[in-house]
Amino acid sequence: MKNNCYKASIAMGELKRTLMYKDVEVLFLSIKYPVVSLPCTNAQTLINNQIAMDIVDYIKHIEYLYNMAVEGYRDSVVNDYPFHGYSAYMEYIITYNKNCFLSLYIDKYEFTGGAHGSTTRSSHTWELWNGTNLTLNCFFKPGTDYRHLLLEEIIKEAHYNNKQNPYLYFEDYESLIIKNFNEYSFYLTPEGIRIYYQQYDIGPYASGIIEFTVPYYRIKWYPNC
């Protein structure tokens, strides 16, 4: 049964909308999302439903963003300065799709007229035979202090990276790595579990979303059916 769901078939869909106010384009929206097909139909339904829920939640947020854009446009008219249209992009990136596991992250980029836009990231990892959305503790034996193990690996990698580029992180990056560690901020890759930190969590804007890869052999777990 599990081997029947070794890998998902994935087609990418795209939703684009230009939102207007008084014949002015105030907000552009783009959502690129996967549609998952599996022999395990229950798992297929669970996974696609989760993706659909993500999109619905983001569209609700877009309603708020649209109102902000309209307010920004009105202010520009009243105060006679140029209005720069808002934009929002949501994109799913598949990072692992084999050995009965599917993993991906979702980047949401928004530009609201400032000096630059901002990106936030979220992620999902599923078992393909049953559609279970996995949490970080699922990859460790019960009782394992996996948070300590992962942070130890992350800090080790950060020390190495900091020697190569001392401007990559904030000066107190080690304490920030511990403080801003988020158990939901992970996804699978062929090399290992990738832990990520949001913009400004541990480094400046130019460093973007910062990632660390913990090899599977370090956690004594490998993706398999």
C-alpha positions as CSV (number, residue, x, y, z in Angstrom):
1,M,0.0,0.0,0.0
2,K,2.7,2.5,1.0
3,N,4.8,1.7,-2.1
4,N,1.8,2.6,-4.3
5,C,2.3,6.1,-3.0
6,Y,6.0,6.3,-3.5
7,K,5.8,9.6,-5.3
8,A,3.0,12.1,-6.1
9,S,2.1,13.4,-9.5
10,I,2.0,17.2,-9.4
11,A,0.5,19.7,-11.8
12,M,1.0,23.4,-11.1
13,G,-1.9,25.8,-11.2
14,E,-1.8,29.6,-11.2
15,L,-4.3,32.3,-10.1
16,K,-3.8,35.9,-11.2
17,R,-5.9,38.9,-10.4
18,T,-5.6,42.6,-10.8
19,L,-7.7,44.5,-8.3
20,M,-9.0,47.9,-9.3
21,Y,-10.2,51.0,-7.5
22,K,-11.8,53.8,-9.6
23,D,-10.2,52.4,-12.7
24,V,-6.7,52.3,-11.1
25,E,-4.8,49.1,-10.6
26,V,-4.1,49.1,-6.8
27,L,-3.2,45.5,-6.2
28,F,-1.8,42.6,-8.3
29,L,-2.1,39.1,-7.0
30,S,-0.4,35.9,-8.2
31,I,-0.8,32.5,-6.6
32,K,1.1,29.5,-7.9
33,Y,0.0,26.2,-6.3
34,P,0.3,22.4,-6.8
35,V,-2.5,20.0,-7.5
36,V,-1.5,16.6,-6.1
37,S,-2.6,13.3,-7.7
38,L,-2.0,10.0,-5.8
39,P,-3.3,6.3,-6.0
40,C,-4.0,6.8,-2.3
41,T,-7.1,8.9,-2.9
42,N,-7.8,9.7,0.8
43,A,-4.2,11.1,1.1
44,Q,-4.7,13.0,-2.1
45,T,-7.9,14.7,-0.8
46,L,-6.3,15.6,2.6
47,I,-3.2,17.2,0.9
48,N,-5.2,19.1,-1.7
49,N,-7.6,20.3,1.0
50,Q,-4.8,21.6,3.1
51,I,-3.4,23.5,0.1
52,A,-6.8,24.9,-0.7
53,M,-7.2,26.1,3.0
54,D,-3.8,27.8,2.7
55,I,-5.0,29.7,-0.4
56,V,-8.4,30.6,1.1
57,D,-6.6,32.0,4.2
58,Y,-4.3,34.1,2.0
59,I,-7.1,35.5,-0.1
60,K,-8.8,36.6,3.1
61,H,-5.5,38.4,3.9
62,I,-5.6,39.9,0.4
63,E,-8.9,41.6,1.3
64,Y,-7.1,43.4,4.1
65,L,-4.2,44.3,1.8
66,Y,-6.6,45.6,-0.9
67,N,-8.2,48.0,1.7
68,M,-4.7,49.2,2.6
69,A,-3.9,49.8,-1.1
70,V,-7.1,51.8,-1.6
71,E,-6.3,53.9,1.5
72,G,-2.8,54.4,0.1
73,Y,-4.2,55.5,-3.3
74,R,-6.6,57.9,-1.6
75,D,-3.8,59.5,0.4
76,S,-1.7,59.9,-2.7
77,V,-4.5,61.8,-4.4
78,V,-5.2,64.0,-1.5
79,N,-1.5,64.8,-0.9
80,D,-0.5,64.8,-4.6
81,Y,2.2,62.2,-4.7
82,P,2.7,59.2,-6.9
83,F,0.9,56.0,-6.0
84,H,2.8,52.7,-6.4
85,G,0.5,49.7,-6.8
86,Y,0.7,46.9,-4.2
87,S,1.5,43.4,-5.2
88,A,1.3,40.0,-3.5
89,Y,2.8,36.7,-4.7
90,M,2.2,33.3,-3.1
91,E,4.3,30.4,-4.5
92,Y,4.6,26.8,-3.6
93,I,8.1,25.2,-4.1
94,I,8.3,21.4,-4.0
95,T,11.5,20.3,-2.1
96,Y,11.0,16.6,-1.7
97,N,8.7,14.1,-3.5
98,K,9.8,10.5,-3.2
99,N,10.1,7.6,-0.7
100,C,6.4,8.2,0.3
101,F,7.0,11.7,1.5
102,L,6.0,15.1,0.0
103,S,7.5,18.3,1.3
104,L,7.3,21.9,0.2
105,Y,7.5,25.5,1.3
106,I,5.3,28.5,0.5
107,D,6.8,31.9,0.1
108,K,4.5,34.9,0.3
109,Y,6.0,38.1,-1.1
110,E,4.3,41.5,-0.6
111,F,5.1,44.9,-1.8
112,T,3.1,47.7,-0.2
113,G,4.8,50.8,-1.6
114,G,7.9,51.0,0.7
115,A,11.6,50.8,-0.1
116,H,11.3,47.0,-0.7
117,G,8.9,44.1,-0.3
118,S,8.9,41.4,2.4
119,T,8.7,37.7,2.2
120,T,7.4,35.2,4.8
121,R,7.7,31.4,4.5
122,S,5.7,28.5,5.7
123,S,5.9,24.8,4.9
124,H,4.2,21.4,4.9
125,T,5.5,17.8,5.0
126,W,3.1,14.9,4.4
127,E,3.2,11.1,4.4
128,L,1.9,10.1,0.9
129,W,0.1,6.9,2.0
130,N,-2.2,8.5,4.5
131,G,-2.0,12.3,4.0
132,T,-0.7,13.0,7.6
133,N,0.8,16.5,7.9
134,L,3.9,15.8,9.9
135,T,5.4,17.8,12.7
136,L,9.1,17.9,13.6
137,N,8.9,15.5,16.5
138,C,7.7,12.8,14.1
139,F,11.3,12.3,12.8
140,F,12.8,11.4,16.2
141,K,12.4,8.6,18.7
142,P,10.2,9.4,21.7
143,G,12.1,11.2,24.5
144,T,14.7,12.6,22.1
145,D,15.7,16.2,22.9
146,Y,15.5,17.0,19.2
147,R,15.3,20.8,19.8
148,H,18.8,20.7,21.4
149,L,20.1,18.4,18.8
150,L,18.9,20.6,15.9
151,L,20.0,23.8,17.5
152,E,23.5,22.4,18.1
153,E,23.8,21.5,14.4
154,I,22.4,24.9,13.3
155,I,24.7,26.9,15.5
156,K,27.7,24.9,14.3
157,E,26.8,25.6,10.7
158,A,26.1,29.3,11.5
159,H,29.6,29.6,13.1
160,Y,31.1,28.3,9.9
161,N,29.0,30.6,7.7
162,N,29.9,33.6,9.8
163,K,33.6,33.0,9.3
164,Q,33.0,33.0,5.5
165,N,30.7,36.1,5.6
166,P,30.7,38.2,8.8
167,Y,27.8,40.3,7.5
168,L,25.4,37.4,7.0
169,Y,24.0,37.5,10.5
170,F,23.4,39.9,13.3
171,E,26.1,40.1,16.0
172,D,24.1,38.2,18.5
173,Y,23.0,35.5,16.0
174,E,23.6,32.6,18.3
175,S,21.1,33.8,20.9
176,L,18.7,34.8,18.2
177,I,18.9,31.3,16.6
178,I,17.8,29.8,19.9
179,K,15.2,32.5,20.6
180,N,13.6,32.4,17.2
181,F,13.7,28.6,16.6
182,N,10.3,27.6,15.3
183,E,9.3,23.9,15.2
184,Y,7.0,24.5,12.3
185,S,9.7,26.1,10.1
186,F,11.1,23.1,8.4
187,Y,10.9,21.0,5.2
188,L,12.6,17.9,3.8
189,T,15.3,18.0,1.1
190,P,17.3,15.1,-0.5
191,E,20.2,16.1,1.8
192,G,18.4,16.4,5.1
193,I,15.9,18.4,7.2
194,R,16.1,22.1,6.4
195,I,15.3,24.6,9.1
196,Y,14.6,28.2,8.1
197,Y,14.4,31.6,9.9
198,Q,12.2,34.4,8.7
199,Q,13.6,37.7,7.4
200,Y,15.2,39.7,10.2
201,D,15.0,36.8,12.7
202,I,18.8,36.3,12.8
203,G,20.2,38.5,10.0
204,P,19.6,41.7,8.0
205,Y,17.1,42.1,5.1
206,A,19.8,41.5,2.5
207,S,20.4,37.9,4.0
208,G,16.8,37.0,3.2
209,I,15.2,33.9,4.7
210,I,18.2,32.0,6.2
211,E,18.3,28.2,6.0
212,F,20.2,25.5,7.7
213,T,20.4,21.8,6.6
214,V,20.7,19.1,9.2
215,P,21.8,15.9,7.4
216,Y,19.6,12.8,7.9
217,Y,22.5,10.8,9.4
218,R,22.7,13.3,12.2
219,I,19.2,12.7,13.3
220,K,19.3,8.9,12.6
221,W,16.2,9.0,10.3
222,Y,15.8,8.8,6.6
223,P,12.7,9.1,4.4
224,N,11.5,5.7,3.3
225,C,8.3,3.8,2.7
